[in-house]
Amino acid sequence: MANLRLLVKRRKAVRNIRKITKTMELIATARFKKALDRATEAEAYTKKIAELASDLSQSAGEVSHPLLAVRPKIEKALILVCTSNRGLCGGYNGGILREAQIKIRQLRADGIPFDLEVSGRRGSTFFKFQGVPMAAQYQQFEDKPAFEQVDEIAQKYIDLYVGGKVDAVYVAYQKFVSAARQTPVVEQLLPLSSVPTASAAPTGPKADYEFLPDAAEILNNLVPVAFKVRLFKCFLDAAVSEQIARRVAMKAATENAGDLIKEISREYNRTRQANITKEISELIAGSEALK
């Protein structure tokens, strides 16, 4: 029979855990709403600037931009893996890391060397344990990634691609589709022409652009911005997906703690009732012996 004092201590401990998980669920919910607003606001702008860059590059004739040029053969690739700095978010990091490993195995099978860069402590810890060397690690991104932070990384990738040091840039992250659906994916961001614009096939006449001062200067300004915004959108998707995963995980933990408290309470009541019955039986037996 279980000890009543131990049951009371255990129930108290579980109640304290439930308070913590409930608080974390509420915090994740508040952060999710803010992150969702930022991701939603950036969605339309990201799609439009990608479509505009694609249309202008097709209308510019012989003028092109290095970020749009597809290399005939990938001599070296770069992979950025976006994970979280903290845990307690269910299978969020696991799904991203699985997709990243699939891409790494594919590159190794094709004999393509690559540089691995990781955002988030969880990803860094994982690849360090796996013995995979990392070219760079970023831990400054939380639930509110700033464009200035992403701009610095994006500019580095632009310089590497234009300089011919890498031929493809991939990003592994949790893509935000809706509040009920997030999918871990690996997307190719460079060359920029490999990024789908998600625009429907045109049904009307094709737009005719007039370039002023000239197409080359406009593309030189627009195409890098389109890439930077696209990379920033990946970080925004990762932030909102992380908060959704943490909210779901903490809600499940809170519900499990509640079920465990009920189970412990039932065991406590059964044990207490058995002890009372035993004491009554002993009293009756003692009184009968004195007769």
N, C-alpha and C positions, 0 to 999 in steps of 0.2 A: 504494500500500500504506500502511495506517495506521501511524502512529508508535507503537511499543510504549510509550514513556514517556507519551504522551498517553492511551493506552488504560488504563494503570495508574492515572493520576490521575482519569480519568473514572469508572472502576469504584469507586475509593475514595470519590469524591464521592457516587455513587449509594448506596453502602452507608451512608454517613452520613445521607443523606436517609431511607433505609429505617429506620434506628434511630429517627429523629425521628417518622416517621409511625406506627411501631409503638408508641412511647411514648404518642403522642397517642390512638391507638386504645384503649390500656389505660386511660388517664385518662378518656376518654369512656365506656367501659364501666362504670367505677366510679361515675361521676357519674350515668349512666343508671339504674343500679340504685337509687340513693338518690332520684332524681327520680321514678322509677316508683313507689316505695313511697308517696311523698307524694301523687302523683296518684291512686293506687288508693284510699288511705285517704279522700281527699276526694270520690271519685266517689259513694259511697253517701250520704254526708251531703248533698252538693249536690242529688242527685235527691230525697231525702226532704224536705228543707226546701222545695224548689220545689213538690212535690206538696202539702205541708201548707199552704203559702201559697195555692195554687190552691183547695184544698178549703175552707179557712176563708173565702176571699173569696166563694165561691159560697154558703156557708152563712150568711153574715153579713147576708143580706137587703139592705136599702137601704144598708148601710154599705160603703164602698169605700175605696180608697187611691189617691192621685194617680199612683203608679208603675204601677198596673194600668190606668189610664184610657188608652184608645186615642184619639188625636187624629183628628178627621175628615179633616184634611188636614195633611200634613207641610210646614211652612213652612221649617224648618231642621233639618239633621241633623248628627250628629257621628260621625266614623269614627276608631276607634283601630286602628292597625296594629302588630301585635306581631312584631318581627323580632329578630335576634340582634345582639349587640355585636361578635362576632368572625366571621370567615369560616371557610373550610376545612370547610364542612358540606354540600357538594354542592348540590343544588337546593332546599334548605330555604327560603332567603329568596326565591328566584325564584318559587316557587309561591305564596307568600303575597302577594308584590307583584303578581303577575298577577291574583289574585282581587280585591285592593284596587283595582287600576286598572279592572277591569270594573265594580265598584260605583261608582267615581268617575265613570266615563263614563255610567253609567245615571242617576246623580243629575243630572249636567249636562244630559243629554238631557231629563229631566223638568223642568228648570228649578228644581231645589231647591238652594239654597245650603247649604254644609256647612263645618264646621271639621274639619281633619285634625290628629290627634295621632299621634305615632309613638313607639314604644318600641323602642330598639335603634339602634346607630350605622349599621348597614347600611341600614335603612330611611330614616333621616334623610339619609344620603348620597345615596341613590337619588332621593328626592323633591326634594332640593336641586338635583341635576343636572337633573331634569325641570322645574324651575321651579315646582313646586307649593308654595304657601305652607303652612307648618305653624303651627298655633296653639300647640302644646306639643311638647316632646321629652323623653323619659325614657331615661336610660342607666344607671339604678341596678339594673336587674333582670339577674341572672345565672342560674345553674342552680338557685339556691335563693331564689326570690321569697318575701318575707315578707308575711304578711297585713297587717301595719301599713302597708307601702308601698302595697299595693293599696287598702287602706281609704281612704287619703287621696284617691286618684284617684276611687274609687267615690263618695265623699261629694260630690266636686265635680260628678260627673255627676248625682247625685240632686238637688242644688241647682239645676243648670241645667234639669233636666226639670221639677221641681216649679214652678220660677219661670217656666216657659213660654219659656225662651230657646232650647231645642232640643225637637224633637218626636219624635226617634228617635235611638237610640244603637246604632251597629254596631261590631263587633269583627272584624277580620281576623287570623286566627291559624292555626296548624297544629293541627288537632284530633287528639287521640290516641285511636285506636280500639283498637289492640292493638300488641304489640311488632313485628308484621309489617306494620301498616297505620297510616299517618297521612295525613290529608287536609287540604289548605289550604281553609279555608272563610271565609265572611263571615256572621256571625250577628247578628241583631238582639236586643239585650239589654233595651232599653227601647222601648216599655212592657214591663213584666215579663210581662204576659199573652201576649206574642208568643213567649215562650220555651217550646218544647215540654218537657213534664215527662217524656217517655219512659215514662209509666206505661201499663200495659195498661188496656183498658176494664174497669170494675168489673163483676164477675160476681155479687157478693153485694149485700146491702142497703146503701144509702148511709149513711155515718157521720153520726150526729147529735151536733153539738157544743153544749156549754154554755159560754158565754163569761163569764169572771170575771176582772176586774171588768166589762168590756164589750168588744164586738167591735172597736170603733174603736181602743181602746188597744192591743189585742193585734195588730191589723193594722199599726198605726203602728210597733210594735217588730219585728214579724216580717218584713214585706215588704222594708224596707231591708236587713236582714241577708241575706235570700234573694238580693237583687241583688248585694250585696258578695261573697257566697260564690260566686255564679255567675261574676263577673268574676275572682275569685281562681282559680277552676278553669281559666279560659282561660289564665292565666299559667302554671299548673302544667302544663297540656297542652303549651304552647309550650316550656317548659323540657325536658320529657322528650322531646319530638319533636326538639328541636335536638340533644340528645345522641345520639339514635338516628341522625340524619342524619350527624353528625360521625363516629360510630363506623363507619358503613358507608363513608363517604368515605375515611377513613384506612385502613380495611382494604383497600379497592380500591387505594389509592395504595401500600400496602406490597406487595401482590401484584404490581402493575405494576413496582415497583422491583426485586423479585426476578427477574421475567422479563427486565428490562433488564440486570441483572447477569449472568445466564446468557448473554444475547446478546453482551454485551461480552467475557465470558470466552471464548466460542467464537471471536470475531473475534481476540482476543489470541492464542489458541493457534494459529489458522491463520496469523496474521502471523509469529509466532515460528517455526513450523515452516517457513514459506516462507523466512525469513531463514537458518535453519540449512541448509536444502537448497541455497540459493544459495551460502553460504560453502563447503559441501562441494564443490559443483560447481567453484567457483573454485580450490580447493586441488587438485582432481584435474586441472583444466586447467593449472595452474601446474606440477605435477609432470610432466605429460606433455610440457610445453614444454622442460623441462630434460633430457629424455632425448636 
